[in-house]
Amino acid sequence: MDYKDDNLDELLDYIDPAALTYQEWCGVGMALKDSGYDCSLWDSWSQRDTVRYHSGECEKKWRSFAGSEHPVTAGTIVHMALENGYRPQSAPKESRALSWDDYIGEDYVVTSRKEAQDIPIPEPQAWNPAQELSRYIETLFEAEDFVGYVTETWQNKDGKYLPTSGCCDRTAGQLLEALGKCGGDIGAVVGDYAEEAGAWIRFNPLDGKGGKNENVTEYRYALVESDVLDIERQNGILHEMQLPIACLVYSGGKSLHAIVRVDAPNYEEYRKRVDFLYEVCDKNGLKVDRQNRNPSRLSRMPGILRNGKKQFLVATNIGLSSWAEWKDYIDSVTDDLPEFESMAEAWEHMPELSPPLIENVLRQGHKMLIAGPSKAGKSYALIEMSIAIAEGRRWLGWQCAKGRVLYVNLELDRASCLHRFRDVYQAMELPAANLRSIDIWNLRGVTEPMDRLAPKLIRRAKKKQYIAVIIDPIYKVITGDENSADQMAHFCNQFDKVCTQLGCAVIYCHHHSKGAQGGKRSMDRASGSGVFARDPDALIDMTELELTDEILKQETNTAICEACIEKLRQHAPAVLADAAPDELLSHVESLKLCRDNLPPAVYEGFLGEIEAVKRTVRQRTAWRLDGTLREFPKFEPKNLWFRYPVHVEDTVGVLKDLQAESEMPPHQRGNKKRGEKTRETYAAQKADKKAALLNAFHACNMDGAVTLKDMAEYLGISEKTVRRRVKDCGELTIADNSIQLSKVENNGGTKRGTTVYI
């Protein structure tokens, strides 16, 4: 791996030398030397370990680092930095809410070291050390909290003052009481200190047994310290960021110590929040000292003199009130949005519109939803669209652009999907000239929610140059509650991501909501949140038309005539030339022509084909396409036949006068339902009467003969009523006032009734 683009001096900011073993510390030095850096960088970084650092040790060790067959390289430093929160600048950004330990790119920038205003920090004129410290303790601690502090120091061989372990067995209440009685003599409470060194205090409560991380009882605060900028600029950036600062202390040196509320429930979460906090600070121009990540870290104690300068409270309780409030705020400033654009500048240089994918319906790079009930053939419509795009043909009457298309199959097994494509090709009567322009992604059984699927789809499709991606159906990949507006907005954003990154249109289908769709607008019929209907650039809605007996008879007549013409064309083409036009428009006359002119064997086989034609017609459904378009004028509703496996536009106008249920007035919808109920009830009653009649016949037949009188007496009805029911039954006949069982046999295509006397 090449690390030339990584600045190792910046990566060192993520690594705390105090947390490394001796061997790891040496490894950092070896890696720096191998990468061509000077010893001075290793030395300055090593100084952050104030306890173990010794002047001259780095230079001595540096000279001992000789060449090796297996050198320690920059990868060692990168690995350590990654473990401590570093993320490469090239890391891709995701359109989601980031967690505390996520990489922060250009986001979360509130200000910069150049933009921030300097805010002066005047020294307090009325100097009251005990009051300064009391205010600090009152702000950060509860009365029963144990407070850790250090006033005693020691000097290393370089003359640097370092803190001792200090004191940790006194509560905040005890310290406040003592400070209130000390008469301003802070040394009488916390102990005398060396003015050359100053004094320190821990900002998180302890258990009273020690001052290490394991002794911290609550992870309330984190320390933000930077000594890179002037004090006034540091103050300006801290205010601009609106950090939830409980106490802001001037260190008496080059830095401000901001005690920031983080309110973490445990140590692990504390480290995550501190890492996030430091990343945000870095992005806003405040280079933070990362040695201060530990919750037991010492900070400068206010009310102390240090080399003649006062360590004092600059402010308390500034910025936002809590970590949660600040996190919400910093999330809100994430801005990947484009800048405002002047219409005057764009007027003479208008951008080109995306070319149409579907003429007068949808542009390339836009989104379309097809919504409809079950059995509408939505999947077949999408397959038809895939083929129309690949071949540059018309789809449901609209011309499609020609190009590559990806069909994402979420519902069918692979074999069924592939066969369906071939069946549709054949039914559309198109030559399969551009099969290489159709890719299918079969995901049945292995699909994922759309927010996880979208990045994988984009990665695979990046170089394919698709002009359309078709997803069928979306209920398989819905993320979250489909009735939740905000969750569905996030879901639909995944389609935007695919459109934007692939530069293609995304077309998908969804089902209607449960219950009657009558009275609903087309955009309100799709199941789930209204976001579904309002998000896409084009919505095509399918509603079923109620076919009348007249239309079904007409369709049956036409289908039989077409079958007859095709059969005559194959076996007796001369007959077609001599036939009158009326003969070819009537199924009765067309069948006569076939009977008279086809070979008997062919004709007998053809009668079976006619029955299949009739069944096919009975299986047809009719649909009306309506929709709403964002880029184009609203189109007139289209009427379609679904002639399995394809949709065919009704160009003749057979369906134009039919009404969909959604288009019927309420009273008509009620009449329709009542009519359906009435028909169902009548059929059930008829079946019951037939069953009763046959039971009575068999009961009365025990003597060997059944008369009208016997049946009438048995059923308790008149003989006239018995005659009518026998006629309706179809399985009984009457001869000479006797009722017999009728048997119907098929004899060479003719029917012959045989009376059987029981």
Phi, psi and omega in degrees: 000139182266124181248020183297332181279350179267128175276110186294331179295327176285324179295330179297337177297338181270356185242125179265112181299333180292340181267359184263154170284169179300319181295318178295321178298317177296323179300321177298316179298316179299318181296319178297318180293318179297331182271001175091015179273163178275160178296333182301326179293315178297320181294312181295323177292319181296335180295344178293338174272086188294338183278315187262351183289135175228128182301134178088345183292321182297314181298319179295315181292325181301318181295336182278348180283102179258173179296155182213155175293332179235074185289154171279122188251182180300336179304329178299314180293318179300316179300314179298318180295319178299322179293341182250021171107356179290139173229131181301150181297336181275000181299133183290144177271146178244146180274073179208166176289129183275148173272177186300325186260014176283152176293136179253116181272241179279358182285169172064024177268111179266321182209191176211167181297336178278322185280330186296145178274140175290136176238111182298155179235093180286141175291143177295133181281315178271096187275115180228090185305315182298321179292321177302311182292321179299316179299320179298311182294318180299325182287321189263335192236155167272160186302325184273356180289137172279136184246130177262137179209160182222126174242340180271144182226170172221158181253134174277183186290345176271000179086008181278134179278128181235146183285151172272189181291329174078201185245144179213017187250016179243142181275165177298322179297318179296316181295318180296321178296315180294320179294328178289341183252358190276353180065029178090355180272092184293330179297332180291342182260309186256354181102152179289152183226160176276123182295338177292333185255327187084202180212163186230161177213146178270142190262352175251148181292150182243175179267001180085002184249354182172175184241027179264175181303321182291347179268353179287130183264331178218139184259072186275321192229158173229154181259127173248117181222136176214137180239020182278323186256166172299152182304317182296321179289321175304315180298319179296315180294317179302319178290319181298324181285347180056035177303143178283075186273121177281315178221136175242117188242134170277128188283350187081005179230238185258005189219161168258143175252109179262118177268105191258135177290124174240332172049053180276143181284339182205175184295318181300313180293326177301313180297321178297314182293322178294318177301316178298315179301314181293322178299315180297317178300314179300317181295336181260019172090005180253097182287111189268142174284110186281358172293343186270016184292334187288141181291341180266011185300144174276144175232164182293134181276125176288154182091013186242145172264139181221111182052042177082358178251148183274134165270111189220161176285119175281318182195160172230149175051061176248167183076204179283161193280338185209164176300315181300317180294319179292321178298318177299319180295313184291329173296323185289340181271358175301122189222096171259014185280151177289162178285162175300147183237133179279127178295328180298324180284329182276342189305313184271355182225059181295136176291153178287139175287148175298140180294153179295140169269313175239118187308127177063016180231307190215138175264158173296139183087000179253179185242146177220139177246132171251119182242144179184168178282177175294156180068011176278348181076035182299318180296319177296322178297322179289325175293318175302318179296316179304314181293318180298321178291315181299322184264354182068038182252185180273147176235114181054033178097349179260135178286137180251147171292153181263131179177187182278145182222143176248124177255115180266106183267114182252351192243323186266151170291159188304312183299314180299319180297313182295318178297322180297319177300315180295318179299318181292318176308311183293319179293328177282353179056045179248140172290137181280073187274338187230048180298331180289350177272359179245120172248143179239132177248099183276113186238012179300127179086349182229011184286167181226164174304152190299327181292338174265332181285322186304311180299325180289322177298313181300316181299318182286329187263000190306319186254011184274342179059044174290144171260350178208140170239123183248124184245123188220118344261170186275345180298339179288339186236011182297131177259117178091193182277119185290350176265359179266121184297315184290323179291322179286332174297317176297319179298311181294334177298336178295325176293322176300320180298316179296315179302312186292313186281335179258346181066030183235166173279151174239123180241134182214160181237155180212157184271160174291158174290162180291157177091176182294140179261002182302135178083350180276145170288158183304323183282355181254004185271336181297141181295149174091198183299150176299346177303323181305314185279330185269344183282315185291159178283337177218136177236122175249121182246138182247126175233143185280143175260141180277110182283137177271162177299324179300314181293320179296321176296317179298316179295321178296316178301313181297316181297319179293318178300317179296319178296320179294316180300316180296320180292319177293325178297327181282322190245336181212064185298332181296330181298322181297323181293327183268347185288144176286148180305322181296328180294328182272358178253357179243128181294330179295311180292321179298318178294324176298318177300318179295316181298322184277341189239347179268150172303143184307317181295319178296318182295317179301317177294326181293328178300324175294322177296323179297319177298321177296321177299318179297317179297320180298318180296318179297334180277350182292147172233160182238144187220150175245129178263123174233170180181173175234136183236142179268326187260341186230160176298152179298136181268156173293140180306141178255141176254134185229147163264136168260095178261091186321128008257021184230160173265139181232127180292138176278091181275345181278330181097018179298325188263357191296329183270355179283151178248138169281158179305321182294339182267350182283143170299157183305320183292328177290321178298325178291317178298320180298316180293319178295321178298317178298320179294318180299315179298319178296318181295316179299316180298319179294318179296320179298316179297320179297317180295321179297315180297319179296320179297314180294322177297318179295319179302312182291327178291318181284344184280003183295335180270356178100353179210144180233120179253167177299321182296316179301313182295320181295317179294320181296316183275343182075032180230173180283160177296326178299317179295323177298317179301316181295318182291325177296319178297318180289332185296313179088344181257355180234153175228164179238130176217121179055045179065011175251142180258128181236161174276127181263131177244128181251124179246154176262120182232094178060034177090356177250157182254137179228125178272131179241124180272128179244121179269130183269000000 
